[in-house]
Amino acid sequence: MNERLIHSGERLLRLPQVLDMVGPGKTRLYEMMKTGEFPQSRKIRHMSVWVESEVQDWIRVVANPKSIGQDAVTHINGWIAVRLCARLCA
C-alpha cells in the first residue's frame, strides 16, 4: 500500500462502488484499465481497490473532455486522459 494514500485520508473503493460511479460494466472497465483509459486498481491481499480521487478525476474528464484539449497529452494520477479525450472529442 502506498504510504501517501494511508496518510492522505484517501478513500478506497471496491468494484461495485466504482461501477456505480462510472457506468460501464465490469468487462469494459477492465478493458479501459488495460488501455490506460481508466485509473489502475491496486491490490490489497485478494481485493482490487481504486483510489476515489482518481475515479472522480476520470469522471470530470468524461464530463468535460474538451477541458483537457484534444491534442494535449494529459496525465491525471497516472492514467492517460488523451486516449479517452480522442474518442469523446471527435
PyMOL Python script that loads the backbone (N, CA, C, O; Angstrom):
from pymol import cmd

cmd.read_pdbstr("""\
ATOM      1  N   MET A   1       0.857  -1.182   0.000  1.00  0.00           N
ATOM      2  CA  MET A   1       0.000   0.000   0.000  1.00  0.00           C
ATOM      3  C   MET A   1       0.893   1.231   0.000  1.00  0.00           C
ATOM      4  O   MET A   1       1.911   1.278   0.691  1.00  0.00           O
ATOM      5  N   ASN A   2       0.511   2.187  -0.755  1.00  0.00           N
ATOM      6  CA  ASN A   2       1.251   3.426  -0.871  1.00  0.00           C
ATOM      7  C   ASN A   2       1.095   4.234   0.416  1.00  0.00           C
ATOM      8  O   ASN A   2      -0.022   4.544   0.829  1.00  0.00           O
ATOM      9  N   GLU A   3       2.216   4.570   1.043  1.00  0.00           N
ATOM     10  CA  GLU A   3       2.181   5.339   2.300  1.00  0.00           C
ATOM     11  C   GLU A   3       1.455   6.668   2.131  1.00  0.00           C
ATOM     12  O   GLU A   3       0.766   7.122   3.044  1.00  0.00           O
ATOM     13  N   ARG A   4       1.609   7.294   0.963  1.00  0.00           N
ATOM     14  CA  ARG A   4       0.955   8.569   0.697  1.00  0.00           C
ATOM     15  C   ARG A   4      -0.560   8.422   0.814  1.00  0.00           C
ATOM     16  O   ARG A   4      -1.227   9.321   1.325  1.00  0.00           O
ATOM     17  N   LEU A   5      -1.103   7.315   0.354  1.00  0.00           N
ATOM     18  CA  LEU A   5      -2.551   7.100   0.436  1.00  0.00           C
ATOM     19  C   LEU A   5      -3.010   6.913   1.874  1.00  0.00           C
ATOM     20  O   LEU A   5      -4.064   7.408   2.273  1.00  0.00           O
ATOM     21  N   ILE A   6      -2.219   6.204   2.632  1.00  0.00           N
ATOM     22  CA  ILE A   6      -2.589   5.945   4.024  1.00  0.00           C
ATOM     23  C   ILE A   6      -2.694   7.242   4.805  1.00  0.00           C
ATOM     24  O   ILE A   6      -3.620   7.418   5.596  1.00  0.00           O
ATOM     25  N   HIS A   7      -1.756   8.148   4.592  1.00  0.00           N
ATOM     26  CA  HIS A   7      -1.704   9.379   5.373  1.00  0.00           C
ATOM     27  C   HIS A   7      -2.510  10.520   4.766  1.00  0.00           C
ATOM     28  O   HIS A   7      -2.672  11.560   5.406  1.00  0.00           O
ATOM     29  N   SER A   8      -3.014  10.354   3.560  1.00  0.00           N
ATOM     30  CA  SER A   8      -3.732  11.451   2.912  1.00  0.00           C
ATOM     31  C   SER A   8      -5.230  11.442   3.199  1.00  0.00           C
ATOM     32  O   SER A   8      -5.930  12.400   2.869  1.00  0.00           O
ATOM     33  N   GLY A   9      -5.717  10.389   3.799  1.00  0.00           N
ATOM     34  CA  GLY A   9      -7.147  10.304   4.052  1.00  0.00           C
ATOM     35  C   GLY A   9      -7.930   9.888   2.826  1.00  0.00           C
ATOM     36  O   GLY A   9      -9.156  10.000   2.806  1.00  0.00           O
ATOM     37  N   GLU A  10      -7.237   9.404   1.792  1.00  0.00           N
ATOM     38  CA  GLU A  10      -7.904   8.944   0.577  1.00  0.00           C
ATOM     39  C   GLU A  10      -8.817   7.772   0.893  1.00  0.00           C
ATOM     40  O   GLU A  10      -8.509   6.928   1.735  1.00  0.00           O
ATOM     41  N   ARG A  11      -9.933   7.739   0.207  1.00  0.00           N
ATOM     42  CA  ARG A  11     -10.880   6.647   0.365  1.00  0.00           C
ATOM     43  C   ARG A  11     -10.655   5.627  -0.733  1.00  0.00           C
ATOM     44  O   ARG A  11     -10.457   5.995  -1.891  1.00  0.00           O
ATOM     45  N   LEU A  12     -10.684   4.358  -0.388  1.00  0.00           N
ATOM     46  CA  LEU A  12     -10.523   3.289  -1.359  1.00  0.00           C
ATOM     47  C   LEU A  12     -11.888   2.699  -1.676  1.00  0.00           C
ATOM     48  O   LEU A  12     -12.708   2.480  -0.785  1.00  0.00           O
ATOM     49  N   LEU A  13     -12.119   2.446  -2.963  1.00  0.00           N
ATOM     50  CA  LEU A  13     -13.404   1.948  -3.430  1.00  0.00           C
ATOM     51  C   LEU A  13     -13.277   0.523  -3.939  1.00  0.00           C
ATOM     52  O   LEU A  13     -12.280   0.173  -4.570  1.00  0.00           O
ATOM     53  N   ARG A  14     -14.273  -0.291  -3.671  1.00  0.00           N
ATOM     54  CA  ARG A  14     -14.347  -1.642  -4.217  1.00  0.00           C
ATOM     55  C   ARG A  14     -15.041  -1.583  -5.575  1.00  0.00           C
ATOM     56  O   ARG A  14     -15.638  -0.567  -5.931  1.00  0.00           O
ATOM     57  N   LEU A  15     -14.960  -2.674  -6.327  1.00  0.00           N
ATOM     58  CA  LEU A  15     -15.500  -2.720  -7.680  1.00  0.00           C
ATOM     59  C   LEU A  15     -16.975  -2.299  -7.768  1.00  0.00           C
ATOM     60  O   LEU A  15     -17.302  -1.484  -8.631  1.00  0.00           O
ATOM     61  N   PRO A  16     -17.877  -2.809  -6.925  1.00  0.00           N
ATOM     62  CA  PRO A  16     -19.276  -2.385  -7.051  1.00  0.00           C
ATOM     63  C   PRO A  16     -19.467  -0.873  -6.905  1.00  0.00           C
ATOM     64  O   PRO A  16     -20.313  -0.288  -7.582  1.00  0.00           O
ATOM     65  N   GLN A  17     -18.690  -0.243  -6.029  1.00  0.00           N
ATOM     66  CA  GLN A  17     -18.779   1.206  -5.853  1.00  0.00           C
ATOM     67  C   GLN A  17     -18.297   1.930  -7.107  1.00  0.00           C
ATOM     68  O   GLN A  17     -18.904   2.911  -7.536  1.00  0.00           O
ATOM     69  N   VAL A  18     -17.197   1.441  -7.695  1.00  0.00           N
ATOM     70  CA  VAL A  18     -16.651   2.061  -8.906  1.00  0.00           C
ATOM     71  C   VAL A  18     -17.652   1.919 -10.048  1.00  0.00           C
ATOM     72  O   VAL A  18     -17.897   2.877 -10.781  1.00  0.00           O
ATOM     73  N   LEU A  19     -18.227   0.738 -10.203  1.00  0.00           N
ATOM     74  CA  LEU A  19     -19.201   0.528 -11.275  1.00  0.00           C
ATOM     75  C   LEU A  19     -20.414   1.430 -11.108  1.00  0.00           C
ATOM     76  O   LEU A  19     -20.948   1.932 -12.097  1.00  0.00           O
ATOM     77  N   ASP A  20     -20.858   1.642  -9.873  1.00  0.00           N
ATOM     78  CA  ASP A  20     -21.976   2.553  -9.622  1.00  0.00           C
ATOM     79  C   ASP A  20     -21.627   3.986 -10.022  1.00  0.00           C
ATOM     80  O   ASP A  20     -22.492   4.733 -10.481  1.00  0.00           O
ATOM     81  N   MET A  21     -20.377   4.364  -9.851  1.00  0.00           N
ATOM     82  CA  MET A  21     -19.963   5.733 -10.143  1.00  0.00           C
ATOM     83  C   MET A  21     -19.768   5.994 -11.631  1.00  0.00           C
ATOM     84  O   MET A  21     -20.094   7.076 -12.120  1.00  0.00           O
ATOM     85  N   VAL A  22     -19.233   4.998 -12.364  1.00  0.00           N
ATOM     86  CA  VAL A  22     -18.794   5.275 -13.733  1.00  0.00           C
ATOM     87  C   VAL A  22     -19.682   4.712 -14.828  1.00  0.00           C
ATOM     88  O   VAL A  22     -19.642   5.212 -15.952  1.00  0.00           O
ATOM     89  N   GLY A  23     -20.471   3.706 -14.551  1.00  0.00           N
ATOM     90  CA  GLY A  23     -21.420   3.241 -15.547  1.00  0.00           C
ATOM     91  C   GLY A  23     -21.038   2.009 -16.359  1.00  0.00           C
ATOM     92  O   GLY A  23     -21.808   1.049 -16.377  1.00  0.00           O
ATOM     93  N   PRO A  24     -19.867   1.987 -17.045  1.00  0.00           N
ATOM     94  CA  PRO A  24     -19.591   0.810 -17.871  1.00  0.00           C
ATOM     95  C   PRO A  24     -19.584  -0.462 -17.034  1.00  0.00           C
ATOM     96  O   PRO A  24     -19.369  -0.423 -15.823  1.00  0.00           O
ATOM     97  N   GLY A  25     -19.819  -1.574 -17.686  1.00  0.00           N
ATOM     98  CA  GLY A  25     -19.784  -2.849 -16.992  1.00  0.00           C
ATOM     99  C   GLY A  25     -18.375  -3.241 -16.599  1.00  0.00           C
ATOM    100  O   GLY A  25     -17.404  -2.571 -16.952  1.00  0.00           O
ATOM    101  N   LYS A  26     -18.281  -4.324 -15.872  1.00  0.00           N
ATOM    102  CA  LYS A  26     -17.001  -4.800 -15.343  1.00  0.00           C
ATOM    103  C   LYS A  26     -16.002  -5.096 -16.464  1.00  0.00           C
ATOM    104  O   LYS A  26     -14.836  -4.711 -16.374  1.00  0.00           O
ATOM    105  N   THR A  27     -16.449  -5.770 -17.505  1.00  0.00           N
ATOM    106  CA  THR A  27     -15.542  -6.117 -18.601  1.00  0.00           C
ATOM    107  C   THR A  27     -14.999  -4.869 -19.271  1.00  0.00           C
ATOM    108  O   THR A  27     -13.796  -4.769 -19.512  1.00  0.00           O
ATOM    109  N   ARG A  28     -15.865  -3.923 -19.572  1.00  0.00           N
ATOM    110  CA  ARG A  28     -15.437  -2.673 -20.220  1.00  0.00           C
ATOM    111  C   ARG A  28     -14.498  -1.876 -19.315  1.00  0.00           C
ATOM    112  O   ARG A  28     -13.530  -1.282 -19.789  1.00  0.00           O
ATOM    113  N   LEU A  29     -14.784  -1.867 -18.026  1.00  0.00           N
ATOM    114  CA  LEU A  29     -13.923  -1.164 -17.078  1.00  0.00           C
ATOM    115  C   LEU A  29     -12.503  -1.737 -17.117  1.00  0.00           C
ATOM    116  O   LEU A  29     -11.531  -0.983 -17.173  1.00  0.00           O
ATOM    117  N   TYR A  30     -12.384  -3.059 -17.088  1.00  0.00           N
ATOM    118  CA  TYR A  30     -11.063  -3.679 -17.127  1.00  0.00           C
ATOM    119  C   TYR A  30     -10.376  -3.476 -18.480  1.00  0.00           C
ATOM    120  O   TYR A  30      -9.151  -3.366 -18.536  1.00  0.00           O
ATOM    121  N   GLU A  31     -11.148  -3.424 -19.565  1.00  0.00           N
ATOM    122  CA  GLU A  31     -10.560  -3.115 -20.873  1.00  0.00           C
ATOM    123  C   GLU A  31      -9.980  -1.708 -20.874  1.00  0.00           C
ATOM    124  O   GLU A  31      -8.882  -1.481 -21.384  1.00  0.00           O
ATOM    125  N   MET A  32     -10.726  -0.757 -20.297  1.00  0.00           N
ATOM    126  CA  MET A  32     -10.246   0.625 -20.239  1.00  0.00           C
ATOM    127  C   MET A  32      -9.006   0.736 -19.359  1.00  0.00           C
ATOM    128  O   MET A  32      -8.113   1.530 -19.655  1.00  0.00           O
ATOM    129  N   MET A  33      -8.934  -0.037 -18.292  1.00  0.00           N
ATOM    130  CA  MET A  33      -7.727  -0.036 -17.458  1.00  0.00           C
ATOM    131  C   MET A  33      -6.540  -0.550 -18.257  1.00  0.00           C
ATOM    132  O   MET A  33      -5.438  -0.008 -18.167  1.00  0.00           O
ATOM    133  N   LYS A  34      -6.770  -1.598 -19.040  1.00  0.00           N
ATOM    134  CA  LYS A  34      -5.684  -2.213 -19.818  1.00  0.00           C
ATOM    135  C   LYS A  34      -5.123  -1.245 -20.859  1.00  0.00           C
ATOM    136  O   LYS A  34      -3.919  -1.239 -21.112  1.00  0.00           O
ATOM    137  N   THR A  35      -5.988  -0.428 -21.463  1.00  0.00           N
ATOM    138  CA  THR A  35      -5.537   0.507 -22.495  1.00  0.00           C
ATOM    139  C   THR A  35      -5.091   1.848 -21.920  1.00  0.00           C
ATOM    140  O   THR A  35      -4.665   2.729 -22.667  1.00  0.00           O
ATOM    141  N   GLY A  36      -5.183   2.012 -20.603  1.00  0.00           N
ATOM    142  CA  GLY A  36      -4.758   3.258 -19.981  1.00  0.00           C
ATOM    143  C   GLY A  36      -5.815   4.339 -19.977  1.00  0.00           C
ATOM    144  O   GLY A  36      -5.506   5.495 -19.691  1.00  0.00           O
ATOM    145  N   GLU A  37      -7.056   3.995 -20.289  1.00  0.00           N
ATOM    146  CA  GLU A  37      -8.131   4.977 -20.325  1.00  0.00           C
ATOM    147  C   GLU A  37      -8.819   5.146 -18.978  1.00  0.00           C
ATOM    148  O   GLU A  37      -9.650   6.041 -18.822  1.00  0.00           O
ATOM    149  N   PHE A  38      -8.496   4.317 -18.017  1.00  0.00           N
ATOM    150  CA  PHE A  38      -9.117   4.386 -16.698  1.00  0.00           C
ATOM    151  C   PHE A  38      -8.039   4.116 -15.657  1.00  0.00           C
ATOM    152  O   PHE A  38      -7.124   3.333 -15.914  1.00  0.00           O
ATOM    153  N   PRO A  39      -8.126   4.743 -14.497  1.00  0.00           N
ATOM    154  CA  PRO A  39      -7.111   4.536 -13.454  1.00  0.00           C
ATOM    155  C   PRO A  39      -6.967   3.054 -13.073  1.00  0.00           C
ATOM    156  O   PRO A  39      -7.944   2.307 -13.022  1.00  0.00           O
ATOM    157  N   GLN A  40      -5.744   2.667 -12.813  1.00  0.00           N
ATOM    158  CA  GLN A  40      -5.449   1.298 -12.406  1.00  0.00           C
ATOM    159  C   GLN A  40      -5.942   1.027 -10.993  1.00  0.00           C
ATOM    160  O   GLN A  40      -5.928   1.903 -10.128  1.00  0.00           O
ATOM    161  N   SER A  41      -6.372  -0.198 -10.785  1.00  0.00           N
ATOM    162  CA  SER A  41      -6.726  -0.623  -9.434  1.00  0.00           C
ATOM    163  C   SER A  41      -5.444  -0.985  -8.690  1.00  0.00           C
ATOM    164  O   SER A  41      -4.378  -1.128  -9.288  1.00  0.00           O
ATOM    165  N   ARG A  42      -5.571  -1.126  -7.399  1.00  0.00           N
ATOM    166  CA  ARG A  42      -4.475  -1.601  -6.565  1.00  0.00           C
ATOM    167  C   ARG A  42      -4.951  -2.857  -5.862  1.00  0.00           C
ATOM    168  O   ARG A  42      -6.144  -3.023  -5.607  1.00  0.00           O
ATOM    169  N   LYS A  43      -4.029  -3.724  -5.556  1.00  0.00           N
ATOM    170  CA  LYS A  43      -4.365  -4.968  -4.868  1.00  0.00           C
ATOM    171  C   LYS A  43      -4.077  -4.834  -3.381  1.00  0.00           C
ATOM    172  O   LYS A  43      -2.998  -4.408  -2.969  1.00  0.00           O
ATOM    173  N   ILE A  44      -5.068  -5.209  -2.597  1.00  0.00           N
ATOM    174  CA  ILE A  44      -4.887  -5.349  -1.158  1.00  0.00           C
ATOM    175  C   ILE A  44      -5.299  -6.778  -0.851  1.00  0.00           C
ATOM    176  O   ILE A  44      -6.480  -7.127  -0.843  1.00  0.00           O
ATOM    177  N   ARG A  45      -4.292  -7.584  -0.603  1.00  0.00           N
ATOM    178  CA  ARG A  45      -4.498  -9.025  -0.461  1.00  0.00           C
ATOM    179  C   ARG A  45      -5.176  -9.554  -1.706  1.00  0.00           C
ATOM    180  O   ARG A  45      -4.567  -9.543  -2.775  1.00  0.00           O
ATOM    181  N   HIS A  46      -6.397 -10.010  -1.615  1.00  0.00           N
ATOM    182  CA  HIS A  46      -7.094 -10.570  -2.773  1.00  0.00           C
ATOM    183  C   HIS A  46      -8.091  -9.591  -3.389  1.00  0.00           C
ATOM    184  O   HIS A  46      -8.780  -9.941  -4.346  1.00  0.00           O
ATOM    185  N   MET A  47      -8.178  -8.377  -2.859  1.00  0.00           N
ATOM    186  CA  MET A  47      -9.163  -7.397  -3.318  1.00  0.00           C
ATOM    187  C   MET A  47      -8.541  -6.366  -4.248  1.00  0.00           C
ATOM    188  O   MET A  47      -7.402  -5.942  -4.058  1.00  0.00           O
ATOM    189  N   SER A  48      -9.308  -5.974  -5.253  1.00  0.00           N
ATOM    190  CA  SER A  48      -8.935  -4.829  -6.084  1.00  0.00           C
ATOM    191  C   SER A  48      -9.650  -3.606  -5.538  1.00  0.00           C
ATOM    192  O   SER A  48     -10.844  -3.653  -5.246  1.00  0.00           O
ATOM    193  N   VAL A  49      -8.917  -2.517  -5.402  1.00  0.00           N
ATOM    194  CA  VAL A  49      -9.494  -1.258  -4.927  1.00  0.00           C
ATOM    195  C   VAL A  49      -8.997  -0.119  -5.817  1.00  0.00           C
ATOM    196  O   VAL A  49      -7.933  -0.203  -6.430  1.00  0.00           O
ATOM    197  N   TRP A  50      -9.794   0.941  -5.870  1.00  0.00           N
ATOM    198  CA  TRP A  50      -9.445   2.139  -6.618  1.00  0.00           C
ATOM    199  C   TRP A  50      -9.411   3.314  -5.662  1.00  0.00           C
ATOM    200  O   TRP A  50     -10.150   3.347  -4.678  1.00  0.00           O
ATOM    201  N   VAL A  51      -8.555   4.272  -5.953  1.00  0.00           N
ATOM    202  CA  VAL A  51      -8.481   5.489  -5.152  1.00  0.00           C
ATOM    203  C   VAL A  51      -9.613   6.407  -5.628  1.00  0.00           C
ATOM    204  O   VAL A  51      -9.708   6.726  -6.813  1.00  0.00           O
ATOM    205  N   GLU A  52     -10.456   6.820  -4.702  1.00  0.00           N
ATOM    206  CA  GLU A  52     -11.648   7.591  -5.049  1.00  0.00           C
ATOM    207  C   GLU A  52     -11.318   8.854  -5.834  1.00  0.00           C
ATOM    208  O   GLU A  52     -12.013   9.168  -6.801  1.00  0.00           O
ATOM    209  N   SER A  53     -10.286   9.580  -5.449  1.00  0.00           N
ATOM    210  CA  SER A  53      -9.960  10.838  -6.142  1.00  0.00           C
ATOM    211  C   SER A  53      -9.565  10.587  -7.595  1.00  0.00           C
ATOM    212  O   SER A  53      -9.846  11.421  -8.456  1.00  0.00           O
ATOM    213  N   GLU A  54      -8.923   9.465  -7.884  1.00  0.00           N
ATOM    214  CA  GLU A  54      -8.559   9.139  -9.264  1.00  0.00           C
ATOM    215  C   GLU A  54      -9.807   8.856 -10.093  1.00  0.00           C
ATOM    216  O   GLU A  54      -9.900   9.284 -11.243  1.00  0.00           O
ATOM    217  N   VAL A  55     -10.758   8.143  -9.519  1.00  0.00           N
ATOM    218  CA  VAL A  55     -12.012   7.851 -10.216  1.00  0.00           C
ATOM    219  C   VAL A  55     -12.783   9.150 -10.449  1.00  0.00           C
ATOM    220  O   VAL A  55     -13.348   9.352 -11.524  1.00  0.00           O
ATOM    221  N   GLN A  56     -12.808  10.025  -9.451  1.00  0.00           N
ATOM    222  CA  GLN A  56     -13.501  11.304  -9.601  1.00  0.00           C
ATOM    223  C   GLN A  56     -12.841  12.182 -10.663  1.00  0.00           C
ATOM    224  O   GLN A  56     -13.534  12.874 -11.408  1.00  0.00           O
ATOM    225  N   ASP A  57     -11.510  12.161 -10.739  1.00  0.00           N
ATOM    226  CA  ASP A  57     -10.803  12.906 -11.789  1.00  0.00           C
ATOM    227  C   ASP A  57     -11.194  12.378 -13.160  1.00  0.00           C
ATOM    228  O   ASP A  57     -11.417  13.158 -14.085  1.00  0.00           O
ATOM    229  N   TRP A  58     -11.280  11.069 -13.297  1.00  0.00           N
ATOM    230  CA  TRP A  58     -11.679  10.446 -14.560  1.00  0.00           C
ATOM    231  C   TRP A  58     -13.090  10.898 -14.941  1.00  0.00           C
ATOM    232  O   TRP A  58     -13.345  11.228 -16.100  1.00  0.00           O
ATOM    233  N   ILE A  59     -13.996  10.913 -13.982  1.00  0.00           N
ATOM    234  CA  ILE A  59     -15.370  11.338 -14.240  1.00  0.00           C
ATOM    235  C   ILE A  59     -15.386  12.786 -14.719  1.00  0.00           C
ATOM    236  O   ILE A  59     -16.137  13.119 -15.636  1.00  0.00           O
ATOM    237  N   ARG A  60     -14.571  13.652 -14.116  1.00  0.00           N
ATOM    238  CA  ARG A  60     -14.507  15.060 -14.541  1.00  0.00           C
ATOM    239  C   ARG A  60     -14.056  15.176 -15.997  1.00  0.00           C
ATOM    240  O   ARG A  60     -14.587  16.000 -16.743  1.00  0.00           O
ATOM    241  N   VAL A  61     -13.089  14.365 -16.407  1.00  0.00           N
ATOM    242  CA  VAL A  61     -12.617  14.397 -17.796  1.00  0.00           C
ATOM    243  C   VAL A  61     -13.711  13.909 -18.734  1.00  0.00           C
ATOM    244  O   VAL A  61     -13.909  14.488 -19.802  1.00  0.00           O
ATOM    245  N   VAL A  62     -14.422  12.860 -18.356  1.00  0.00           N
ATOM    246  CA  VAL A  62     -15.505  12.341 -19.197  1.00  0.00           C
ATOM    247  C   VAL A  62     -16.623  13.371 -19.312  1.00  0.00           C
ATOM    248  O   VAL A  62     -17.201  13.542 -20.385  1.00  0.00           O
ATOM    249  N   ALA A  63     -16.927  14.051 -18.226  1.00  0.00           N
ATOM    250  CA  ALA A  63     -17.999  15.040 -18.220  1.00  0.00           C
ATOM    251  C   ALA A  63     -17.654  16.261 -19.067  1.00  0.00           C
ATOM    252  O   ALA A  63     -18.548  16.895 -19.628  1.00  0.00           O
ATOM    253  N   ASN A  64     -16.363  16.599 -19.167  1.00  0.00           N
ATOM    254  CA  ASN A  64     -15.942  17.781 -19.907  1.00  0.00           C
ATOM    255  C   ASN A  64     -14.632  17.496 -20.635  1.00  0.00           C
ATOM    256  O   ASN A  64     -13.597  18.054 -20.273  1.00  0.00           O
ATOM    257  N   PRO A  65     -14.658  16.629 -21.663  1.00  0.00           N
ATOM    258  CA  PRO A  65     -13.409  16.211 -22.324  1.00  0.00           C
ATOM    259  C   PRO A  65     -12.657  17.343 -22.995  1.00  0.00           C
ATOM    260  O   PRO A  65     -11.430  17.292 -23.076  1.00  0.00           O
ATOM    261  N   LYS A  66     -13.346  18.357 -23.477  1.00  0.00           N
ATOM    262  CA  LYS A  66     -12.661  19.450 -24.172  1.00  0.00           C
ATOM    263  C   LYS A  66     -11.813  20.293 -23.226  1.00  0.00           C
ATOM    264  O   LYS A  66     -10.974  21.078 -23.668  1.00  0.00           O
ATOM    265  N   SER A  67     -12.035  20.129 -21.923  1.00  0.00           N
ATOM    266  CA  SER A  67     -11.277  20.915 -20.951  1.00  0.00           C
ATOM    267  C   SER A  67      -9.804  20.541 -20.926  1.00  0.00           C
ATOM    268  O   SER A  67      -8.979  21.336 -20.475  1.00  0.00           O
ATOM    269  N   ILE A  68      -9.453  19.346 -21.401  1.00  0.00           N
ATOM    270  CA  ILE A  68      -8.037  18.965 -21.406  1.00  0.00           C
ATOM    271  C   ILE A  68      -7.387  19.207 -22.753  1.00  0.00           C
ATOM    272  O   ILE A  68      -6.166  19.092 -22.866  1.00  0.00           O
ATOM    273  N   GLY A  69      -8.149  19.536 -23.771  1.00  0.00           N
ATOM    274  CA  GLY A  69      -7.581  19.804 -25.083  1.00  0.00           C
ATOM    275  C   GLY A  69      -7.370  18.532 -25.869  1.00  0.00           C
ATOM    276  O   GLY A  69      -6.754  17.588 -25.375  1.00  0.00           O
ATOM    277  N   GLN A  70      -7.869  18.497 -27.070  1.00  0.00           N
ATOM    278  CA  GLN A  70      -7.856  17.267 -27.863  1.00  0.00           C
ATOM    279  C   GLN A  70      -6.440  16.787 -28.163  1.00  0.00           C
ATOM    280  O   GLN A  70      -6.208  15.579 -28.191  1.00  0.00           O
ATOM    281  N   ASP A  71      -5.495  17.683 -28.386  1.00  0.00           N
ATOM    282  CA  ASP A  71      -4.142  17.280 -28.760  1.00  0.00           C
ATOM    283  C   ASP A  71      -3.187  17.193 -27.586  1.00  0.00           C
ATOM    284  O   ASP A  71      -2.025  16.823 -27.755  1.00  0.00           O
ATOM    285  N   ALA A  72      -3.660  17.527 -26.415  1.00  0.00           N
ATOM    286  CA  ALA A  72      -2.776  17.527 -25.247  1.00  0.00           C
ATOM    287  C   ALA A  72      -2.632  16.122 -24.684  1.00  0.00           C
ATOM    288  O   ALA A  72      -3.606  15.375 -24.590  1.00  0.00           O
ATOM    289  N   VAL A  73      -1.433  15.777 -24.320  1.00  0.00           N
ATOM    290  CA  VAL A  73      -1.207  14.528 -23.605  1.00  0.00           C
ATOM    291  C   VAL A  73      -1.249  14.874 -22.130  1.00  0.00           C
ATOM    292  O   VAL A  73      -0.308  15.453 -21.588  1.00  0.00           O
ATOM    293  N   THR A  74      -2.343  14.516 -21.488  1.00  0.00           N
ATOM    294  CA  THR A  74      -2.572  14.909 -20.107  1.00  0.00           C
ATOM    295  C   THR A  74      -2.562  13.686 -19.220  1.00  0.00           C
ATOM    296  O   THR A  74      -3.333  12.750 -19.433  1.00  0.00           O
ATOM    297  N   HIS A  75      -1.706  13.688 -18.241  1.00  0.00           N
ATOM    298  CA  HIS A  75      -1.653  12.594 -17.280  1.00  0.00           C
ATOM    299  C   HIS A  75      -2.384  13.029 -16.026  1.00  0.00           C
ATOM    300  O   HIS A  75      -2.056  14.055 -15.430  1.00  0.00           O
ATOM    301  N   ILE A  76      -3.370  12.252 -15.629  1.00  0.00           N
ATOM    302  CA  ILE A  76      -4.120  12.547 -14.417  1.00  0.00           C
ATOM    303  C   ILE A  76      -3.971  11.354 -13.494  1.00  0.00           C
ATOM    304  O   ILE A  76      -4.537  10.290 -13.744  1.00  0.00           O
ATOM    305  N   ASN A  77      -3.212  11.533 -12.433  1.00  0.00           N
ATOM    306  CA  ASN A  77      -2.975  10.467 -11.458  1.00  0.00           C
ATOM    307  C   ASN A  77      -2.513   9.170 -12.113  1.00  0.00           C
ATOM    308  O   ASN A  77      -2.918   8.085 -11.695  1.00  0.00           O
ATOM    309  N   GLY A  78      -1.670   9.275 -13.137  1.00  0.00           N
ATOM    310  CA  GLY A  78      -1.057   8.096 -13.714  1.00  0.00           C
ATOM    311  C   GLY A  78      -1.780   7.486 -14.898  1.00  0.00           C
ATOM    312  O   GLY A  78      -1.212   6.590 -15.524  1.00  0.00           O
ATOM    313  N   TRP A  79      -2.973   7.892 -15.252  1.00  0.00           N
ATOM    314  CA  TRP A  79      -3.632   7.340 -16.434  1.00  0.00           C
ATOM    315  C   TRP A  79      -3.659   8.382 -17.518  1.00  0.00           C
ATOM    316  O   TRP A  79      -3.605   9.581 -17.241  1.00  0.00           O
ATOM    317  N   ILE A  80      -3.741   7.944 -18.728  1.00  0.00           N
ATOM    318  CA  ILE A  80      -3.606   8.849 -19.858  1.00  0.00           C
ATOM    319  C   ILE A  80      -4.988   9.273 -20.348  1.00  0.00           C
ATOM    320  O   ILE A  80      -5.726   8.467 -20.915  1.00  0.00           O
ATOM    321  N   ALA A  81      -5.331  10.523 -20.131  1.00  0.00           N
ATOM    322  CA  ALA A  81      -6.642  11.039 -20.499  1.00  0.00           C
ATOM    323  C   ALA A  81      -6.757  11.321 -21.985  1.00  0.00           C
ATOM    324  O   ALA A  81      -7.868  11.407 -22.509  1.00  0.00           O
ATOM    325  N   VAL A  82      -5.631  11.468 -22.680  1.00  0.00           N
ATOM    326  CA  VAL A  82      -5.696  11.828 -24.094  1.00  0.00           C
ATOM    327  C   VAL A  82      -6.380  10.743 -24.916  1.00  0.00           C
ATOM    328  O   VAL A  82      -7.079  11.059 -25.878  1.00  0.00           O
ATOM    329  N   ARG A  83      -6.197   9.482 -24.565  1.00  0.00           N
ATOM    330  CA  ARG A  83      -6.852   8.406 -25.312  1.00  0.00           C
ATOM    331  C   ARG A  83      -8.361   8.508 -25.184  1.00  0.00           C
ATOM    332  O   ARG A  83      -9.090   8.346 -26.163  1.00  0.00           O
ATOM    333  N   LEU A  84      -8.814   8.773 -23.993  1.00  0.00           N
ATOM    334  CA  LEU A  84     -10.232   8.928 -23.747  1.00  0.00           C
ATOM    335  C   LEU A  84     -10.751  10.176 -24.460  1.00  0.00           C
ATOM    336  O   LEU A  84     -11.814  10.143 -25.080  1.00  0.00           O
ATOM    337  N   CYS A  85     -10.020  11.247 -24.372  1.00  0.00           N
ATOM    338  CA  CYS A  85     -10.437  12.501 -24.971  1.00  0.00           C
ATOM    339  C   CYS A  85     -10.518  12.364 -26.497  1.00  0.00           C
ATOM    340  O   CYS A  85     -11.421  12.927 -27.116  1.00  0.00           O
ATOM    341  N   ALA A  86      -9.600  11.634 -27.098  1.00  0.00           N
ATOM    342  CA  ALA A  86      -9.621  11.444 -28.536  1.00  0.00           C
ATOM    343  C   ALA A  86     -10.934  10.823 -28.994  1.00  0.00           C
ATOM    344  O   ALA A  86     -11.456  11.166 -30.055  1.00  0.00           O
ATOM    345  N   ARG A  87     -11.458   9.915 -28.194  1.00  0.00           N
ATOM    346  CA  ARG A  87     -12.744   9.297 -28.525  1.00  0.00           C
ATOM    347  C   ARG A  87     -13.903  10.253 -28.281  1.00  0.00           C
ATOM    348  O   ARG A  87     -14.819  10.331 -29.099  1.00  0.00           O
ATOM    349  N   LEU A  88     -13.877  10.978 -27.172  1.00  0.00           N
ATOM    350  CA  LEU A  88     -15.005  11.815 -26.787  1.00  0.00           C
ATOM    351  C   LEU A  88     -15.026  13.152 -27.510  1.00  0.00           C
ATOM    352  O   LEU A  88     -16.099  13.715 -27.729  1.00  0.00           O
ATOM    353  N   CYS A  89     -13.865  13.669 -27.885  1.00  0.00           N
ATOM    354  CA  CYS A  89     -13.802  14.987 -28.515  1.00  0.00           C
ATOM    355  C   CYS A  89     -14.061  14.913 -30.013  1.00  0.00           C
ATOM    356  O   CYS A  89     -14.305  15.941 -30.645  1.00  0.00           O
ATOM    357  N   ALA A  90     -14.015  13.745 -30.578  1.00  0.00           N
ATOM    358  CA  ALA A  90     -14.172  13.589 -32.044  1.00  0.00           C
ATOM    359  C   ALA A  90     -15.574  13.908 -32.491  1.00  0.00           C
ATOM    360  O   ALA A  90     -15.876  13.829 -33.682  1.00  0.00           O
TER     361      ALA A  90
END
""", "prot")
cmd.dss("prot")
cmd.show_as("cartoon", "prot")
cmd.util.cbc("prot")
cmd.orient("prot")
